[in-house]
Amino acid sequence: MFGEGMLILIAIMALAVFTQNQSVAYAVAILLVLKLLRLNSAIEWLDEQGLKWSIIFLTAAILAPFASGKVSISEIYSNIKTPVGITALLMGCFATYLAREGVNMMDTRPDLVPALIGGTIIGVSFFQGVAVGPLVASGILAFIFSIVNRFFN
């Protein structure tokens, strides 16, 4: 019951509380409650489906201003014509490419996940980052690996 995983979660919780990072604290609290209630199937579901569903909810939150009417078609059109709008469009394309590569890397190289999560915890806790770090970081890592492999293999 009180194995290494629980100790790691408790340490992460302490770090999250110490650095006043509510999102990490809530996430750890959910996992601790599920573990204490022995709801292993819920933890397995989170492990297998959580990323997919979190992306769905994140995307819905990002698109909510369209549904609420806060963003109009004319605003989109006028913004997309600016250098910042064009750059945002390109960065959105690049970020989704990196995210895909990140998901692939986490699937094919699960041994790197602890380091990615550790970096995310540090980034969230000490640099006020947002906890999407492992996905973005693994995408960047995959991108760097592909460049290195092209030049050195």
C-alpha positions as YAML, in Angstrom:
chain: A
units: angstrom
residues:
- id: 1
  name: MET
  ca: [0.00, 0.00, 0.00]
- id: 2
  name: PHE
  ca: [2.72, 2.44, 0.95]
- id: 3
  name: GLY
  ca: [5.24, 1.62, -1.75]
- id: 4
  name: GLU
  ca: [7.68, 3.76, -3.67]
- id: 5
  name: GLY
  ca: [4.91, 5.22, -5.84]
- id: 6
  name: MET
  ca: [3.07, 6.60, -2.81]
- id: 7
  name: LEU
  ca: [6.30, 8.05, -1.40]
- id: 8
  name: ILE
  ca: [6.98, 9.76, -4.72]
- id: 9
  name: LEU
  ca: [3.44, 11.17, -4.82]
- id: 10
  name: ILE
  ca: [3.76, 12.44, -1.24]
- id: 11
  name: ALA
  ca: [7.08, 14.10, -2.08]
- id: 12
  name: ILE
  ca: [5.53, 15.71, -5.16]
- id: 13
  name: MET
  ca: [2.57, 16.86, -3.05]
- id: 14
  name: ALA
  ca: [4.92, 18.43, -0.49]
- id: 15
  name: LEU
  ca: [6.80, 20.20, -3.27]
- id: 16
  name: ALA
  ca: [3.55, 21.39, -4.85]
- id: 17
  name: VAL
  ca: [2.25, 22.73, -1.53]
- id: 18
  name: PHE
  ca: [5.60, 24.35, -0.72]
- id: 19
  name: THR
  ca: [5.71, 26.10, -4.10]
- id: 20
  name: GLN
  ca: [1.97, 26.86, -4.02]
- id: 21
  name: ASN
  ca: [1.24, 25.05, -7.27]
- id: 22
  name: GLN
  ca: [-2.42, 24.15, -7.07]
- id: 23
  name: SER
  ca: [-2.68, 22.19, -10.33]
- id: 24
  name: VAL
  ca: [0.03, 19.73, -9.33]
- id: 25
  name: ALA
  ca: [-1.34, 19.51, -5.78]
- id: 26
  name: TYR
  ca: [-4.84, 18.72, -7.08]
- id: 27
  name: ALA
  ca: [-3.50, 16.11, -9.51]
- id: 28
  name: VAL
  ca: [-1.50, 14.39, -6.78]
- id: 29
  name: ALA
  ca: [-4.45, 14.59, -4.38]
- id: 30
  name: ILE
  ca: [-6.67, 12.83, -6.91]
- id: 31
  name: LEU
  ca: [-4.10, 10.05, -7.35]
- id: 32
  name: LEU
  ca: [-3.55, 9.70, -3.60]
- id: 33
  name: VAL
  ca: [-7.29, 9.42, -2.95]
- id: 34
  name: LEU
  ca: [-7.69, 6.86, -5.74]
- id: 35
  name: LYS
  ca: [-4.76, 4.88, -4.34]
- id: 36
  name: LEU
  ca: [-6.00, 5.07, -0.74]
- id: 37
  name: LEU
  ca: [-9.46, 3.94, -1.85]
- id: 38
  name: ARG
  ca: [-7.79, 1.12, -3.81]
- id: 39
  name: LEU
  ca: [-9.43, 2.24, -7.05]
- id: 40
  name: ASN
  ca: [-6.67, 0.74, -9.16]
- id: 41
  name: SER
  ca: [-8.92, 0.47, -12.20]
- id: 42
  name: ALA
  ca: [-9.41, 4.26, -12.11]
- id: 43
  name: ILE
  ca: [-5.63, 4.76, -11.90]
- id: 44
  name: GLU
  ca: [-5.16, 2.36, -14.82]
- id: 45
  name: TRP
  ca: [-7.81, 4.27, -16.80]
- id: 46
  name: LEU
  ca: [-5.97, 7.54, -16.11]
- id: 47
  name: ASP
  ca: [-2.72, 5.91, -17.17]
- id: 48
  name: GLU
  ca: [-4.20, 4.62, -20.43]
- id: 49
  name: GLN
  ca: [-6.80, 7.27, -21.32]
- id: 50
  name: GLY
  ca: [-6.01, 10.33, -19.22]
- id: 51
  name: LEU
  ca: [-3.75, 12.05, -21.74]
- id: 52
  name: LYS
  ca: [-6.30, 11.69, -24.53]
- id: 53
  name: TRP
  ca: [-9.14, 13.05, -22.40]
- id: 54
  name: SER
  ca: [-7.05, 15.85, -20.94]
- id: 55
  name: ILE
  ca: [-6.19, 16.98, -24.47]
- id: 56
  name: ILE
  ca: [-9.90, 16.93, -25.33]
- id: 57
  name: PHE
  ca: [-10.75, 19.07, -22.30]
- id: 58
  name: LEU
  ca: [-7.81, 21.41, -22.91]
- id: 59
  name: THR
  ca: [-8.87, 21.84, -26.54]
- id: 60
  name: ALA
  ca: [-12.47, 22.53, -25.46]
- id: 61
  name: ALA
  ca: [-11.22, 25.17, -23.02]
- id: 62
  name: ILE
  ca: [-9.13, 26.79, -25.76]
- id: 63
  name: LEU
  ca: [-12.12, 26.80, -28.14]
- id: 64
  name: ALA
  ca: [-14.60, 28.07, -25.53]
- id: 65
  name: PRO
  ca: [-14.18, 31.76, -26.54]
- id: 66
  name: PHE
  ca: [-15.62, 30.86, -29.95]
- id: 67
  name: ALA
  ca: [-18.64, 29.19, -28.35]
- id: 68
  name: SER
  ca: [-19.18, 32.11, -25.96]
- id: 69
  name: GLY
  ca: [-18.92, 34.68, -28.74]
- id: 70
  name: LYS
  ca: [-15.85, 36.41, -27.26]
- id: 71
  name: VAL
  ca: [-13.96, 36.00, -30.56]
- id: 72
  name: SER
  ca: [-15.48, 36.98, -33.89]
- id: 73
  name: ILE
  ca: [-14.61, 35.90, -37.42]
- id: 74
  name: SER
  ca: [-13.51, 39.46, -38.24]
- id: 75
  name: GLU
  ca: [-11.10, 39.43, -35.27]
- id: 76
  name: ILE
  ca: [-9.65, 36.13, -36.42]
- id: 77
  name: TYR
  ca: [-9.23, 37.44, -39.96]
- id: 78
  name: SER
  ca: [-7.64, 40.73, -38.91]
- id: 79
  name: ASN
  ca: [-5.26, 39.02, -36.46]
- id: 80
  name: ILE
  ca: [-4.16, 36.26, -38.81]
- id: 81
  name: LYS
  ca: [-2.90, 38.85, -41.33]
- id: 82
  name: THR
  ca: [-0.40, 40.36, -38.89]
- id: 83
  name: PRO
  ca: [3.18, 39.15, -38.40]
- id: 84
  name: VAL
  ca: [2.26, 37.98, -34.90]
- id: 85
  name: GLY
  ca: [-0.82, 36.17, -36.23]
- id: 86
  name: ILE
  ca: [1.15, 34.44, -38.99]
- id: 87
  name: THR
  ca: [3.84, 33.47, -36.48]
- id: 88
  name: ALA
  ca: [1.16, 32.17, -34.09]
- id: 89
  name: LEU
  ca: [-0.29, 30.05, -36.89]
- id: 90
  name: LEU
  ca: [3.14, 28.61, -37.71]
- id: 91
  name: MET
  ca: [3.95, 27.99, -34.03]
- id: 92
  name: GLY
  ca: [0.60, 26.23, -33.60]
- id: 93
  name: CYS
  ca: [1.50, 23.92, -36.48]
- id: 94
  name: PHE
  ca: [4.98, 23.31, -35.06]
- id: 95
  name: ALA
  ca: [3.65, 22.72, -31.52]
- id: 96
  name: THR
  ca: [1.16, 20.12, -32.72]
- id: 97
  name: TYR
  ca: [3.94, 18.38, -34.63]
- id: 98
  name: LEU
  ca: [6.07, 18.38, -31.48]
- id: 99
  name: ALA
  ca: [3.15, 17.09, -29.42]
- id: 100
  name: ARG
  ca: [2.65, 14.18, -31.81]
- id: 101
  name: GLU
  ca: [6.34, 13.36, -31.67]
- id: 102
  name: GLY
  ca: [6.21, 13.69, -27.88]
- id: 103
  name: VAL
  ca: [3.38, 11.19, -27.58]
- id: 104
  name: ASN
  ca: [5.28, 8.81, -29.87]
- id: 105
  name: MET
  ca: [8.48, 9.22, -27.85]
- id: 106
  name: MET
  ca: [6.73, 8.59, -24.54]
- id: 107
  name: ASP
  ca: [5.22, 5.42, -26.04]
- id: 108
  name: THR
  ca: [8.49, 4.15, -27.52]
- id: 109
  name: ARG
  ca: [10.86, 5.37, -24.79]
- id: 110
  name: PRO
  ca: [9.01, 5.05, -21.47]
- id: 111
  name: ASP
  ca: [12.42, 5.01, -19.76]
- id: 112
  name: LEU
  ca: [12.65, 8.77, -20.43]
- id: 113
  name: VAL
  ca: [9.28, 9.57, -18.84]
- id: 114
  name: PRO
  ca: [10.61, 9.88, -15.25]
- id: 115
  name: ALA
  ca: [13.18, 12.46, -16.33]
- id: 116
  name: LEU
  ca: [10.54, 14.36, -18.32]
- id: 117
  name: ILE
  ca: [8.20, 14.33, -15.33]
- id: 118
  name: GLY
  ca: [11.01, 15.40, -13.02]
- id: 119
  name: GLY
  ca: [11.79, 18.33, -15.26]
- id: 120
  name: THR
  ca: [8.11, 19.23, -15.38]
- id: 121
  name: ILE
  ca: [7.84, 19.18, -11.60]
- id: 122
  name: ILE
  ca: [10.87, 21.43, -11.32]
- id: 123
  name: GLY
  ca: [9.52, 23.76, -14.01]
- id: 124
  name: VAL
  ca: [6.06, 23.94, -12.45]
- id: 125
  name: SER
  ca: [7.34, 24.26, -8.91]
- id: 126
  name: PHE
  ca: [10.14, 26.76, -9.34]
- id: 127
  name: PHE
  ca: [9.45, 28.57, -12.63]
- id: 128
  name: GLN
  ca: [5.64, 28.84, -12.50]
- id: 129
  name: GLY
  ca: [5.41, 26.59, -15.56]
- id: 130
  name: VAL
  ca: [2.30, 24.77, -16.69]
- id: 131
  name: ALA
  ca: [2.17, 21.00, -16.25]
- id: 132
  name: VAL
  ca: [1.99, 20.12, -19.94]
- id: 133
  name: GLY
  ca: [5.76, 19.92, -19.83]
- id: 134
  name: PRO
  ca: [6.31, 16.18, -20.39]
- id: 135
  name: LEU
  ca: [4.42, 16.20, -23.68]
- id: 136
  name: VAL
  ca: [6.09, 19.35, -24.98]
- id: 137
  name: ALA
  ca: [9.50, 18.33, -23.63]
- id: 138
  name: SER
  ca: [9.31, 14.88, -25.18]
- id: 139
  name: GLY
  ca: [8.32, 16.45, -28.49]
- id: 140
  name: ILE
  ca: [11.29, 18.79, -28.38]
- id: 141
  name: LEU
  ca: [13.50, 15.86, -27.38]
- id: 142
  name: ALA
  ca: [12.21, 13.79, -30.30]
- id: 143
  name: PHE
  ca: [12.84, 16.74, -32.65]
- id: 144
  name: ILE
  ca: [16.40, 17.12, -31.35]
- id: 145
  name: PHE
  ca: [16.99, 13.35, -31.63]
- id: 146
  name: SER
  ca: [15.82, 13.40, -35.25]
- id: 147
  name: ILE
  ca: [18.22, 16.24, -36.10]
- id: 148
  name: VAL
  ca: [21.13, 14.57, -34.29]
- id: 149
  name: ASN
  ca: [20.38, 11.25, -35.98]
- id: 150
  name: ARG
  ca: [20.37, 12.88, -39.42]
- id: 151
  name: PHE
  ca: [23.80, 14.40, -38.89]
- id: 152
  name: PHE
  ca: [25.53, 11.70, -36.86]
- id: 153
  name: ASN
  ca: [24.10, 8.42, -38.18]
...
